[in-house]
Amino acid sequence: MNFKNESIGSISTFNWKDGGVIGAAGDKHFAVTFYNEKICRIQASRQSEFEHYPFSVILSPEKVNIDGKEDDQQISLKSEHLKVEIQKAPFRLTFKNSEGAILNQDDPAFGISWLGHEVTNYKTLANDEVFLGMGEKGGGLNRRGSSYDHWNSDAFGFDNWTDPLYMSTPFYIGVREGKPYGIFFDNTYKSHFNFGASNNERFTYFSAEAGDLNYYFIQGDTVAQVIQQYAKLTGTCELPPKWSLGFQQCRYSYYPDHEVYNIADTFRNKKIPADVIYLDIHYMKDYMAFTFNDERFPDPKGLIEKLESQGFKVVVILDPGIATKPGYGTYDRGVEEDVFVKYPDGTKYEASVWPGNSHFTDFTSEKGREWWAKELKFYTDLGLEGFWNDMNEPACWGQDVPNLIEFDYEGQQVSHKKARNVYGFQMVRATFEGAKKHIGNKRPFTLTRAGFSGVQRYSAVWTGDNVAGDDHMLLGVRLVNSLGMAGVPISGYDVGGFVGESGPALFARWLAIATFAPFFRVHSMVNVRDSEPWAYGEEVEEISRNYISLRYKLMPYIYTLAYEAHTTGLPLNRSLAVDYYNDHNIYGGSAQDEFTLGQWLLVCPTTSQQQYAKIYLPEGEWYHFFSGEKVNSGHHVIETTLEDLPVYAKAGAIIPMQNTVQTTQEKSDGTLRLHVYFGHTKTEQLYYEDNGSTYDFKDGSFYKRLIQFDGESNSITIEAKEGNFESEFKTLKVYLHGFESDSYELNGESVNYQMEDIRLIEPVTEFDPLPQREKRNYVNRNLKVIETGFSDSELTITWK
């Protein structure tokens, strides 16, 4: 058959419905449905009934007040924030904001089209249009001029141009004439996005190999608002256990048990903070899931309890392939309960992975997920609360899964073509739900390599098998920034690189950058050098200790950001495009690698070999985080050293910190250190606290306060607490950076301040032969510090 492009025709009939319209255009069917004031769903199909995609979207259509009109040329639907104009002949869509500015529109010639089974939506391309996000994708910050596929793939040793990678999130953010919008293409077949590549920028388009055109258009006044609306649509992350935000050590593999004990003891003896040690595949018996090798790990429960007493959690790896070995309990029970993926003739699909020939659980089936959850009790009975989901694209040796194998897909019975992209997503869902069921009120931690939009509801993400090199270090930063714009707020990369061997300088720089990443883990491959913080010599050990200690000082801020991600969907690491999307400087050079931790801390990644670096500071005033030096916005050339990561706090920043602890389970010294950076602006920052491990916060056991800075009326206000949790902090020390006044009042009464020199990070001077070391001694000098009790009532500091 000679397939030719077939564009959707003219509207032949339509009916109004709640929140939109439904109708036919020639022999095609369409529906336009508002889900809220800012989100509209578009469906188009060759079938009389639309396909169902049950996994990603959790938002049900809300009652929206729609102003619907019709004339000879078009149908228009208008909410408070978004207007959709439907051209009748032929069917074409235009999206506008409340002011009537065009945000996005169908290409007039092609619009929605089919080419064989492939469905495509062609869009016009504005002269200045910028494209952001797409999740785990290499390339530049602005996706314009590039194209990408979404098809979960085991991309061992990938590079900046490898596509596709492990994770599929077919969601992007456009910025047209300064106005942002988002499009989420909810179709789980292999999809393709072309942002003006190889067509002389005639159009942009997205397509899927089969299935319906099914996408959600999102209006937002800012990029951050688009991300938040997308989070309403697909869900936010669970509030993670605090220990999962600490430092994590892994390698392929630590065994036998005495090696694990030694790693734990060394962290504690060297006073290098850490919370997690991983067990990779060698902990298992013959690489079989839900087993421990009884020679290497004769007492796993005792191991887990001993490490717990030292403040460590243990996370174990889990692969989806179940060895086809009669007598292996998990296999036998899986066969008995009929949970494995099959060929169309009813025989079970079999492929070779780590344990040899294996069957694969059908996680797209509720029955399969429930079976997996029951098997997980083997681990939770040992005291485990953390689970690392790997090889779940699914991967197999040879990398060629037959497309005809069948999956339940919530009762739809579909082929691998429709199910692959959600396989890892549903595996980690099964793992999370099973762990949550078995460990009661505790919050489990799950980590995944593969997933699809919505996976953030169940898991953190790491970016797979990267390579030891400066380019990979910076690529990892961009991947995490991009994942954050695609609704995955907690992600990270293997510090030091998984493939190959890191050198001392690379490891030191990578670890410093990762100090500010949501997920903070060192990981390395089998048969390579050790890659613990002390494995690269005394200088790197000291640098590592300093930066990891800084991570724990920042934990009150980081944990608050995790809570904000849970409630709003905003990422912890934010590409400059989140807050500065209309600044053209951020789309070139090293600014594409820069990110902020929350709103306030700007991190400028530099390579391990750079002595000088060109960085960009967006609008506003900035303070060097380690020295307190005030710096203006714009391009700067700075000197860098092995220990010197450029980090800046923005004027108006409010950053809660604590003293260094060795684990998140260790109590602080009881003093909350609130760092406030002066600026002629108004800002606010939430402070959030709970017990860090249970779901009691859902019943009001939390401590939450809004902190406001007003550099125009000269005040800092800490509002009265919400929640019934008792803070672990009893004393408050407010560090005033850049404040010139000598007269301060606390709740209307004159208050004295102290003068302090403080270090947020320690220098590493004895190894440095360079002169003028004092310039980079990282002392915030002559800070005014106001100390008071950390009461639960409102507190206000004012100055003249």
C-alpha positions in Angstrom: 0.0 0.0 0.0 1.3 3.4 -0.9 0.6 5.6 2.2 0.3 9.4 1.6 -0.2 12.1 4.1 -3.9 12.5 4.9 -4.9 15.6 6.8 -8.0 15.8 8.9 -10.9 17.2 7.0 -13.6 19.9 7.7 -16.0 19.7 10.5 -19.2 17.9 9.4 -20.9 17.8 12.7 -20.4 18.7 16.4 -22.1 18.9 19.7 -21.5 21.0 22.8 -20.6 19.1 25.9 -19.5 20.0 29.4 -16.3 21.9 29.1 -16.0 21.6 25.4 -17.1 20.1 22.1 -17.1 16.7 20.4 -17.7 16.0 16.7 -16.5 14.7 13.4 -14.3 16.1 10.7 -14.9 14.1 7.6 -14.4 10.5 8.7 -12.3 11.5 11.7 -13.5 12.2 15.2 -12.4 14.9 17.6 -13.0 16.3 21.1 -11.9 19.4 22.8 -12.2 19.3 26.6 -11.2 21.9 29.2 -9.8 20.1 32.3 -9.4 23.4 34.2 -9.1 27.1 33.4 -5.6 26.5 32.0 -5.6 23.0 30.6 -7.4 21.8 27.5 -7.3 18.3 26.1 -7.3 17.6 22.3 -8.3 14.2 20.9 -8.5 13.1 17.3 -9.0 9.6 16.0 -9.9 7.5 13.0 -12.0 5.4 15.3 -15.5 6.2 16.6 -14.2 5.7 20.2 -11.0 7.4 21.5 -8.2 5.3 22.8 -7.6 5.1 26.5 -4.2 6.0 28.1 -4.8 5.2 31.8 -1.4 5.7 33.4 -0.2 9.3 33.2 -3.0 11.7 33.8 -4.6 11.8 37.2 -6.6 15.0 36.9 -10.3 14.7 36.2 -12.0 17.4 34.3 -13.1 20.2 36.6 -16.2 22.3 36.2 -15.0 25.1 34.0 -17.0 28.2 33.1 -16.6 28.2 29.3 -17.8 30.9 26.9 -18.7 29.0 23.8 -19.4 30.6 20.5 -19.9 29.6 16.9 -20.0 31.3 13.5 -19.6 30.2 9.9 -15.8 30.0 10.1 -15.1 28.8 13.6 -16.0 27.5 17.0 -14.4 29.3 20.0 -14.1 28.1 23.6 -12.9 30.6 26.2 -12.1 30.1 29.8 -10.7 32.8 32.1 -7.1 32.1 31.0 -7.2 30.2 27.7 -9.0 30.6 24.4 -9.2 27.8 21.8 -10.4 28.7 18.3 -11.4 25.8 16.1 -11.4 26.6 12.4 -14.1 24.5 10.7 -12.8 24.1 7.1 -10.4 22.5 7.4 -10.2 21.5 11.1 -7.4 23.6 12.6 -6.7 24.8 16.2 -5.3 28.0 17.5 -4.6 28.6 21.2 -4.6 32.1 22.7 -4.1 33.6 26.1 -6.7 35.8 27.9 -5.3 38.9 26.1 -5.8 37.3 22.7 -2.1 36.7 21.9 -1.4 33.5 19.9 0.4 30.9 21.9 0.3 28.0 19.5 -1.5 27.1 16.3 -1.8 24.3 13.8 0.0 24.5 10.5 -2.6 25.7 8.0 -1.6 23.2 5.3 -1.3 20.0 7.4 -2.7 20.4 10.9 -3.6 17.0 12.3 -2.5 14.3 9.8 -2.1 10.6 9.3 0.6 8.7 7.4 -0.4 5.1 7.5 -0.8 4.3 11.2 1.3 7.3 12.2 -0.6 10.3 13.6 1.0 13.8 13.5 0.2 17.3 14.6 2.0 20.0 12.6 2.3 23.4 14.2 3.4 26.8 13.0 6.8 28.0 14.0 7.2 31.6 15.2 10.4 33.4 14.5 11.4 33.7 18.1 9.9 30.5 19.5 11.9 28.7 22.1 11.4 25.0 23.1 12.3 23.6 26.5 12.1 20.4 28.5 11.4 17.0 27.0 13.0 15.4 30.0 16.0 13.0 29.6 17.4 14.5 26.4 20.8 15.7 25.4 21.6 18.7 23.3 21.2 22.3 24.1 18.8 24.0 26.5 16.7 25.4 23.6 15.5 22.4 21.6 14.8 24.4 18.5 16.3 22.9 15.4 16.5 19.4 16.9 14.4 16.3 16.9 13.9 13.6 19.5 12.3 10.1 19.9 10.6 8.8 23.0 11.2 5.0 23.2 12.7 3.8 26.4 16.2 2.3 25.6 19.1 0.8 27.5 21.7 3.4 26.4 24.9 2.1 28.0 27.7 4.7 27.7 25.4 7.3 26.0 26.7 10.7 25.0 25.2 14.2 24.4 23.7 13.1 21.0 22.4 9.7 22.0 18.7 9.5 21.5 16.5 8.0 22.8 17.6 7.3 26.3 16.0 5.4 29.2 13.1 7.7 30.1 10.2 9.0 28.0 8.4 12.2 29.0 6.7 13.6 25.8 6.1 17.0 27.3 7.6 20.3 26.2 7.3 24.0 27.0 7.2 26.5 24.3 7.8 30.2 24.7 6.3 32.3 21.8 6.9 36.0 21.8 7.8 35.8 25.5 4.6 33.9 26.4 5.0 30.3 27.7 2.7 27.3 27.0 3.1 23.5 27.4 2.1 20.4 25.4 1.9 16.9 26.8 1.4 14.3 24.2 -0.2 11.4 26.1 0.4 8.6 23.6 2.6 5.7 24.8 3.6 4.4 21.4 7.0 5.5 20.1 6.7 9.2 19.5 8.8 11.8 17.7 9.2 15.5 18.2 10.6 17.8 15.6 11.3 21.4 16.5 12.0 22.8 13.1 14.8 20.4 12.2 15.5 19.8 8.5 12.5 21.6 7.1 14.0 25.2 7.0 11.8 25.9 10.0 8.6 25.6 8.0 6.9 23.9 11.0 7.3 22.0 14.2 5.5 18.7 14.9 5.0 15.7 17.1 3.9 12.3 16.1 3.3 8.7 17.3 3.7 5.5 15.4 0.1 4.5 16.1 -2.8 5.4 18.4 -4.8 8.6 18.7 -3.7 12.2 18.7 -4.2 12.8 22.4 -2.5 15.9 23.9 -3.1 18.4 26.6 -2.4 22.1 26.0 -1.3 24.1 29.0 -1.4 27.9 29.5 0.8 29.5 32.1 1.9 33.1 32.6 5.4 31.8 33.4 7.4 28.7 32.7 7.0 27.8 36.4 3.2 28.0 36.1 3.3 25.7 33.1 5.3 23.2 35.2 2.8 23.5 38.1 -0.2 22.9 35.8 1.5 19.9 34.2 2.1 18.6 37.8 -1.7 19.0 38.4 -2.3 16.9 35.3 0.2 14.0 35.9 0.9 14.3 39.7 3.6 15.5 42.0 6.3 13.5 43.7 5.7 11.9 47.1 7.4 13.7 49.9 10.6 11.6 50.1 12.1 10.3 53.3 14.8 12.7 54.4 17.5 10.1 54.4 17.1 9.8 50.6 18.2 13.4 50.2 21.5 12.6 52.0 24.7 11.4 50.4 24.6 7.9 48.9 27.4 5.5 48.1 27.2 2.7 45.5 29.2 0.5 43.3 28.7 -2.5 41.1 29.1 -4.3 43.6 29.9 -4.2 47.3 30.3 -7.8 48.5 30.7 -9.8 50.7 29.2 -8.3 53.8 32.4 -7.4 55.5 33.2 -5.0 52.6 29.9 -3.3 53.2 30.7 -3.0 56.9 34.1 -1.6 56.1 32.5 1.1 53.8 30.1 2.1 56.6 32.9 2.2 59.2 35.2 4.3 57.0 32.5 6.9 56.4 32.0 7.3 60.2 35.6 7.1 61.1 36.6 9.8 58.6 33.6 12.0 59.5 32.2 12.1 56.0 28.4 12.4 56.3 26.4 9.7 54.5 23.0 8.1 54.7 22.8 5.3 52.2 24.8 2.3 51.0 23.6 0.3 47.9 23.8 -3.4 47.1 24.1 -4.0 43.4 23.4 -7.4 41.7 26.1 -9.4 43.4 24.1 -9.5 46.6 21.7 -11.9 45.0 21.9 -15.6 44.6 22.7 -16.2 40.9 21.3 -12.7 40.2 17.8 -13.8 41.0 15.4 -11.2 42.4 14.0 -11.6 45.9 17.1 -13.6 47.1 20.3 -13.0 49.0 23.5 -15.0 48.3 23.9 -16.9 51.6 27.6 -17.2 51.2 28.3 -13.5 50.6 25.5 -12.3 52.9 24.8 -15.0 55.4 22.8 -12.6 57.7 21.2 -9.9 55.7 18.8 -8.9 58.4 21.7 -8.5 60.8 23.6 -6.4 58.2 20.7 -4.1 57.7 20.2 -3.7 61.5 23.9 -3.0 62.1 24.0 -0.3 59.4 20.8 1.2 60.7 22.4 1.6 64.1 25.2 3.6 62.4 22.7 5.8 60.6 22.7 4.1 57.2 19.8 2.8 55.1 20.4 0.0 52.6 19.0 0.2 49.1 18.9 -3.0 47.0 18.7 -3.3 43.2 15.7 -5.0 41.6 15.5 -6.2 37.9 12.2 -7.2 36.3 13.5 -10.5 34.7 12.5 -13.6 36.7 14.8 -16.6 36.1 12.9 -19.5 34.6 14.1 -22.0 37.2 11.6 -24.5 38.6 12.1 -24.6 42.4 12.9 -20.9 42.5 10.0 -19.7 44.6 9.4 -16.4 42.9 9.3 -18.1 39.5 7.0 -20.9 40.6 4.6 -18.4 42.2 4.7 -16.2 39.1 3.8 -19.2 36.9 1.0 -20.3 39.2 -0.5 -16.8 39.3 0.0 -16.3 35.6 1.6 -12.8 35.7 4.2 -13.1 33.0 4.2 -11.4 29.6 3.1 -13.7 26.7 3.3 -14.2 23.0 -0.1 -14.1 21.1 -0.2 -17.9 21.1 -0.2 -17.9 24.9 3.4 -19.0 25.5 5.5 -17.0 28.0 8.0 -14.5 26.5 11.5 -15.5 27.5 14.8 -13.5 27.1 18.2 -13.6 28.6 19.3 -11.1 31.2 21.4 -11.2 34.4 20.0 -14.5 35.8 19.9 -16.2 32.4 16.7 -17.1 30.6 13.9 -15.1 32.3 10.2 -14.3 32.1 9.0 -10.7 32.6 6.2 -9.6 34.9 3.4 -7.8 33.2 3.4 -4.6 35.3 0.7 -3.1 33.1 -1.7 -5.5 34.8 -3.1 -4.9 38.2 -2.7 -8.6 38.9 1.0 -8.4 38.0 1.6 -5.4 40.2 -0.1 -7.0 43.1 1.9 -10.2 42.7 5.2 -8.2 42.6 4.1 -6.3 45.7 3.6 -9.5 47.6 7.0 -10.8 46.5 8.6 -7.5 47.9 7.7 -8.6 51.4 10.9 -10.8 51.3 12.8 -7.5 51.4 10.7 -5.5 53.8 10.7 -8.3 56.3 14.5 -7.8 56.4 14.0 -4.2 57.3 14.6 -2.7 53.8 12.9 0.6 52.9 14.7 1.5 49.6 14.5 -0.1 46.2 16.5 0.5 43.0 14.6 -0.5 39.9 17.0 -1.2 37.0 16.9 -2.8 33.5 13.2 -1.9 33.3 13.0 -0.4 29.8 12.8 -3.5 29.6 16.4 -4.4 28.7 17.6 -7.8 27.6 20.7 -9.1 26.0 20.4 -8.3 22.3 18.1 -5.4 22.9 15.4 -6.6 20.5 12.1 -7.3 22.3 9.6 -8.7 19.7 6.8 -6.2 19.1 4.2 -8.9 19.0 4.4 -9.8 22.7 1.3 -8.8 24.6 0.6 -6.8 27.7 -2.6 -6.4 29.7 -2.4 -2.5 29.7 -5.3 -2.2 32.3 -7.4 -4.7 30.4 -6.8 -3.4 26.8 -4.5 -6.3 25.7 -2.0 -4.4 23.6 1.4 -5.2 22.0 4.9 -4.2 23.1 4.6 -1.1 20.8 2.0 0.5 23.1 3.3 -0.9 26.4 7.1 -0.5 26.3 7.3 3.1 27.3 5.2 2.6 30.5 6.8 -0.7 31.5 9.4 0.8 33.8 6.8 3.3 35.1 4.5 0.5 36.1 7.3 -1.6 37.6 8.4 1.2 40.0 4.7 1.8 40.8 4.4 -1.8 41.8 7.6 -1.6 43.9 6.5 1.6 45.6 3.0 0.5 46.3 4.2 -2.9 47.6 6.8 -1.3 49.9 4.4 1.3 51.2 1.9 -1.5 52.0 4.5 -3.6 53.9 6.4 -1.0 55.9 3.3 0.7 57.3 3.6 4.3 58.1 7.1 4.8 56.8 7.9 6.5 53.5 9.7 4.1 51.1 12.3 5.3 48.7 12.3 4.0 45.1 14.6 4.8 42.3 14.2 4.0 38.6 16.1 4.1 35.3 13.1 3.9 33.0 9.7 5.6 33.1 7.1 7.7 31.4 5.2 10.9 32.3 3.8 10.5 35.8 6.6 8.3 37.1 7.4 11.1 39.5 4.4 10.0 41.6 6.3 6.8 42.6 10.0 7.3 42.2 13.1 9.4 41.9 15.1 9.0 38.6 18.8 8.5 37.9 20.1 9.0 34.4 21.6 5.6 33.8 25.1 4.4 32.7 27.0 7.5 32.2 30.8 7.8 31.4 33.6 9.3 33.5 34.4 12.6 31.7 33.9 16.3 32.0 31.4 16.3 29.1 29.3 13.6 30.9 29.4 15.6 34.1 27.9 18.6 32.4 25.5 16.5 30.4 24.2 15.0 33.6 23.5 18.5 34.9 21.5 19.4 31.8 19.6 16.1 31.9 18.5 16.7 35.6 17.6 20.3 34.7 15.5 19.1 31.8 13.8 16.3 33.8 12.8 19.0 36.3 11.0 20.9 33.5 9.3 17.6 32.6 7.7 17.1 36.0 10.4 14.9 37.6 11.7 17.1 40.4 14.0 14.5 42.1 16.7 13.1 39.9 20.4 12.7 39.7 23.4 11.1 38.0 26.2 8.7 38.9 28.8 11.0 40.4 32.3 10.1 39.0 30.8 8.3 36.1 29.7 4.6 35.9 31.6 3.6 32.8 35.4 4.2 32.9 37.5 5.7 35.6 37.4 9.1 37.1 40.5 11.0 38.0 40.9 13.0 41.3 40.1 16.4 39.8 37.1 15.1 37.9 35.7 13.3 41.0 36.2 16.4 43.2 34.4 18.7 40.8 31.6 16.3 40.0 30.9 15.7 43.7 30.9 19.4 44.4 28.3 20.0 41.6 26.2 17.0 42.8 26.1 18.5 46.3 23.4 20.7 44.9 21.5 18.0 42.9 18.3 16.5 44.2 19.6 12.9 44.2 23.2 12.6 45.4 24.9 9.3 44.7 28.4 8.1 43.8 28.4 4.9 41.6 31.0 3.1 39.6 31.2 -0.1 37.5 32.7 -3.4 38.2 36.5 -3.9 37.7 37.4 -0.2 37.9 39.2 1.7 40.7 37.5 2.4 44.0 35.3 5.5 43.9 34.7 6.4 47.5 35.4 10.0 48.6 38.7 8.8 50.2 39.9 6.8 47.2 41.4 9.7 45.3 43.9 11.0 47.8 43.9 13.3 50.8 43.1 16.5 49.0 40.0 15.1 47.2 38.9 13.5 50.4 39.0 16.8 52.2 37.2 18.6 49.4 34.6 15.8 49.3 34.1 16.0 53.1 33.6 19.8 52.8 31.0 19.6 50.1 29.1 16.7 51.6 29.1 18.5 54.9 27.7 21.5 53.1 24.9 19.3 51.7 23.9 18.4 55.3 24.2 22.1 56.4 21.7 22.9 53.7 19.3 20.1 54.6 16.6 22.4 56.1 16.5 24.2 52.8 16.7 21.1 50.6 14.0 19.3 52.6 11.7 22.3 52.3 12.3 22.3 48.6 11.3 18.6 48.5 8.1 19.5 50.3 7.5 22.3 47.8 8.1 19.8 44.9 5.5 17.5 46.6 2.9 20.2 46.9 3.6 22.3 43.7 5.6 20.1 41.3 8.4 22.7 41.0 11.8 21.0 40.7 14.7 21.3 43.1 17.2 22.0 40.4 15.9 24.6 38.0 17.4 25.5 34.7 17.7 29.2 34.3 14.9 28.8 31.8 12.4 28.3 34.6 12.8 31.8 36.0 14.7 33.7 33.3 13.2 32.2 30.1 13.1 35.6 28.3 16.8 36.3 28.9 18.4 35.3 25.6 21.8 35.0 27.3 20.8 31.8 29.0 20.5 29.9 25.7 24.2 30.0 24.8 27.5 28.9 26.2 27.9 27.7 29.8 24.7 29.4 31.0 22.9 26.4 29.5 24.5 24.2 32.2 23.7 26.6 35.1 20.9 26.0 37.5 19.4 27.2 40.7 18.7 25.1 43.8 15.3 26.4 44.6 15.0 30.1 43.8 18.1 31.3 45.6 21.3 29.4 45.0 22.8 29.7 41.5 25.3 26.9 40.7 27.7 27.5 37.7 29.2 24.1 36.8 32.8 24.2 35.5 35.0 21.4 34.3 37.7 19.8 36.3 40.5 21.3 34.1 39.4 24.9 34.0 41.5 27.5 35.7 39.3 30.3 34.4 35.6 30.1 33.5 33.0 32.4 31.9 29.8 32.4 33.8 26.6 34.3 33.5 24.5 35.8 36.4 20.9 36.7 35.4 19.2 39.9 36.4 19.5 41.1 40.0 22.4 41.3 42.4 24.2 38.2 43.7 26.5 37.3 46.6 29.3 34.8 46.3 28.0 32.0 48.5 31.4 31.2 50.1 32.9 34.7 50.5 29.9 37.0 50.7 31.3 39.2 47.9 28.5 41.1 46.1 28.4 40.6 42.3 26.3 42.3 39.6 24.4 40.4 36.9 26.0 39.8 33.5 28.9 37.8 32.1 32.0 37.3 34.3 35.3 35.6 33.9 36.4 34.0 37.2 39.3 32.0 38.5 38.5 28.5 39.5 40.5 25.8 41.5 39.9 22.2 42.3 37.9 23.1 45.4 36.2 26.2 44.0 32.7 25.7 42.6 31.1 29.0 41.6 27.9 29.3 43.7 26.0 32.5 44.3 23.0 33.5 46.5 20.6 35.9 45.0 19.8 39.3 46.7 16.6 38.7 48.7 17.5 35.0 49.3 16.3 33.3 52.4 18.1 30.1 53.1 17.6 28.0 56.3 20.6 26.0 57.3 21.9 23.9 60.3 25.1 22.6 61.7 26.9 19.6 60.0 25.6 16.2 61.1 26.9 12.8 60.0 23.4 11.5 58.9 19.9 12.9 58.5 18.9 10.7 61.4 21.3 12.6 63.7 19.8 15.5 65.6 21.2 18.9 65.0 22.7 21.2 67.7 19.2 22.8 68.0 20.0 26.1 66.2 18.4 27.0 62.9 20.7 29.3 61.0 18.7 31.6 58.7 20.8 33.3 56.1 19.2 36.4 54.5 20.8 38.3 51.7 19.9 42.0 51.4 18.3 43.3 48.2 15.9 46.1 47.2 13.1 43.6 46.7 10.4 41.6 48.3 10.8 37.8 48.6 9.5 34.9 50.6 10.6 31.4 51.4 8.7 28.6 53.1 10.3 26.7 56.0 9.1 23.2 56.5 9.9 20.4 58.9 8.5 17.1 60.0 9.9 13.8 61.4 11.4 13.0 58.0 10.3 9.4 57.8 6.6 8.8 58.2 3.2 9.9 56.8 2.2 11.7 60.0 2.6 15.0 58.2 -0.6 14.2 56.4 -2.5 14.3 59.7 -1.0 17.7 60.7 2.3 16.6 62.3 4.4 19.2 60.5 6.0 22.5 61.3 5.6 25.1 58.6 6.3 28.9 58.6 6.4 31.5 55.8 9.5 33.8 56.0 9.2 37.1 54.2 11.9 39.6 53.4 11.1 43.2 52.4 14.1 45.3 51.4 11.8 48.3 50.7 10.1 48.5 54.1 13.1 47.1 55.9 11.6 44.0 57.5 12.0 40.2 57.9 8.9 38.5 59.1 8.7 34.9 60.2 5.0 34.0 60.4 3.5 32.0 63.2 3.8 28.2 62.8 1.3 25.9 61.1 1.0 22.3 62.1 1.4 20.5 65.4 4.9 19.1 65.1 7.5 20.3 67.6 10.5 21.7 65.8 13.9 20.2 66.6 15.3 23.7 66.6 15.1 25.8 69.9 17.3 28.7 68.9 17.3 30.9 65.8 20.3 32.7 64.5 19.6 35.2 61.6 22.7 35.9 59.5 22.4 39.3 57.7 24.4 39.4 54.5 24.9 42.8 53.0 22.9 44.7 55.6 24.3 48.1 56.4 22.1 49.3 59.2 23.4 49.3 62.8 20.0 49.6 64.5 17.6 46.6 64.6 14.4 45.8 66.4 12.9 42.4 67.2 9.1 42.4 67.6 9.3 46.2 68.2 12.1 46.0 70.9 15.6 47.1 70.3 17.9 44.1 69.9 21.7 43.7 69.9 23.5 41.8 67.2 26.8 40.0 67.2 29.5 40.2 64.6 30.7 36.9 63.2 33.1 35.6 60.5 31.7 32.3 59.2 32.6 29.7 56.8 29.9 27.9 54.8 32.6 25.7 53.3 36.1 25.0 54.6 39.2 25.9 52.6 41.7 23.3 51.5 44.9 25.3 51.8 47.7 22.9 52.6 47.5 21.2 49.2 47.4 24.4 47.2 50.7 25.9 45.9 49.1 29.0 44.5 49.8 32.3 46.1 47.2 34.8 47.3 45.2 32.0 48.9 43.6 34.3 51.3 41.5 35.7 48.4 39.7 32.4 48.2 39.7 31.5 51.9 35.9 31.6 51.8 35.1 33.6 54.8 31.9 35.6 55.1 33.3 38.5 57.1 31.7 40.8 59.6 28.2 39.4 59.4 25.6 40.8 61.7 23.9 38.0 63.6 20.7 38.2 65.6 20.1 35.4 68.0 16.7 34.6 69.6 14.5 31.7 70.7 12.8 29.8 67.9 9.3 30.4 69.3 6.2 29.4 67.4 4.7 32.8 67.3 5.2 35.5 64.7 8.7 37.1 64.7 9.6 40.4 63.0 13.0 42.0 62.6 13.1 45.6 61.4 15.9 48.1 60.8 16.4 51.7 59.9 
